[in-house]
Amino acid sequence: FFTGGSDGIINSWDRILRKRIRQFPKYPTGISALAIDPQGSFIAIASSYSFDEGEKDHPPESIFIRKLDDSDIKSKSK
């Protein structure tokens, strides 16, 4: 599974081993939504400012589509 937060960072996790598999590069603003296609080949990432630091200039809202590799979703050790 994947998690994303207001820090703009996404992590993929191994739920069995309870370990992080990978940390993705930081996105310009916080992660507001994540979705994976049914085949598990792509992840859609919505990045937007959440106003947790009040009203200020910020990058525009964006949607990113990223192709997932085995290294993004499979643990190295079991």
C-alpha positions as a Markdown table, in Angstrom:
| # | Residue | x | y | z |
|---|---|---|---|---|
| 1 | Phe | 0.0 | 0.0 | 0.0 |
| 2 | Phe | 1.0 | 3.6 | -0.4 |
| 3 | Thr | 0.8 | 6.6 | 1.9 |
| 4 | Gly | 1.2 | 10.3 | 1.2 |
| 5 | Gly | 1.1 | 13.4 | 3.4 |
| 6 | Ser | 1.2 | 17.1 | 3.7 |
| 7 | Asp | 5.0 | 17.0 | 3.5 |
| 8 | Gly | 4.6 | 16.0 | -0.2 |
| 9 | Ile | 6.3 | 12.6 | 0.3 |
| 10 | Ile | 4.9 | 9.2 | -0.8 |
| 11 | Asn | 5.9 | 5.9 | 0.7 |
| 12 | Ser | 5.2 | 2.4 | -0.4 |
| 13 | Trp | 4.9 | -0.3 | 2.3 |
| 14 | Asp | 5.0 | -4.0 | 2.8 |
| 15 | Arg | 2.0 | -4.8 | 5.0 |
| 16 | Ile | 3.3 | -8.3 | 5.9 |
| 17 | Leu | 6.8 | -7.3 | 7.0 |
| 18 | Arg | 5.6 | -3.8 | 8.2 |
| 19 | Lys | 8.5 | -2.1 | 6.4 |
| 20 | Arg | 8.8 | 0.7 | 4.0 |
| 21 | Ile | 9.7 | -0.5 | 0.5 |
| 22 | Arg | 10.4 | 2.9 | -1.1 |
| 23 | Gln | 10.2 | 6.6 | -0.5 |
| 24 | Phe | 9.4 | 8.6 | -3.6 |
| 25 | Pro | 10.9 | 12.0 | -4.4 |
| 26 | Lys | 9.1 | 14.9 | -2.8 |
| 27 | Tyr | 6.2 | 16.5 | -4.7 |
| 28 | Pro | 5.8 | 20.3 | -4.9 |
| 29 | Thr | 2.9 | 20.4 | -2.3 |
| 30 | Gly | 1.1 | 18.0 | 0.0 |
| 31 | Ile | -0.4 | 14.8 | -1.3 |
| 32 | Ser | -4.2 | 15.1 | -1.2 |
| 33 | Ala | -5.1 | 11.8 | -3.0 |
| 34 | Leu | -3.5 | 8.6 | -4.4 |
| 35 | Ala | -5.1 | 5.9 | -6.7 |
| 36 | Ile | -3.6 | 2.8 | -8.3 |
| 37 | Asp | -5.0 | 1.3 | -11.5 |
| 38 | Pro | -6.5 | -2.2 | -11.3 |
| 39 | Gln | -3.4 | -3.9 | -12.8 |
| 40 | Gly | -1.1 | -2.1 | -10.3 |
| 41 | Ser | 1.0 | -0.6 | -13.1 |
| 42 | Phe | 0.4 | 3.1 | -12.5 |
| 43 | Ile | -0.3 | 5.4 | -9.6 |
| 44 | Ala | -2.1 | 8.7 | -9.9 |
| 45 | Ile | -1.0 | 11.4 | -7.4 |
| 46 | Ala | -2.9 | 14.6 | -6.6 |
| 47 | Ser | -0.7 | 17.3 | -5.1 |
| 48 | Ser | -2.3 | 20.4 | -3.7 |
| 49 | Tyr | -1.6 | 23.0 | -0.9 |
| 50 | Ser | -3.7 | 22.3 | 2.2 |
| 51 | Phe | -3.4 | 25.7 | 3.8 |
| 52 | Asp | -1.8 | 24.1 | 7.0 |
| 53 | Glu | 0.6 | 27.1 | 7.0 |
| 54 | Gly | -2.2 | 29.7 | 6.3 |
| 55 | Glu | -2.8 | 31.7 | 3.2 |
| 56 | Lys | 0.5 | 32.1 | 1.1 |
| 57 | Asp | 1.8 | 31.8 | -2.4 |
| 58 | His | 2.0 | 28.1 | -3.5 |
| 59 | Pro | 2.4 | 26.0 | -6.6 |
| 60 | Pro | -0.7 | 25.2 | -8.5 |
| 61 | Glu | -2.6 | 22.0 | -7.9 |
| 62 | Ser | -1.3 | 19.1 | -10.0 |
| 63 | Ile | -2.0 | 15.5 | -11.0 |
| 64 | Phe | 0.9 | 13.2 | -11.7 |
| 65 | Ile | 0.8 | 9.8 | -13.3 |
| 66 | Arg | 3.7 | 7.5 | -12.5 |
| 67 | Lys | 4.5 | 4.1 | -13.9 |
| 68 | Leu | 5.2 | 1.7 | -11.0 |
| 69 | Asp | 8.2 | -0.7 | -11.2 |
| 70 | Asp | 8.7 | -3.9 | -9.3 |
| 71 | Ser | 11.2 | -2.0 | -7.0 |
| 72 | Asp | 8.3 | 0.4 | -6.1 |
| 73 | Ile | 6.0 | -2.4 | -4.8 |
| 74 | Lys | 8.0 | -5.5 | -3.9 |
| 75 | Ser | 10.2 | -5.9 | -0.8 |
| 76 | Lys | 13.8 | -6.9 | -1.3 |
| 77 | Ser | 13.8 | -9.5 | 1.5 |
| 78 | Lys | 11.2 | -11.8 | 3.0 |
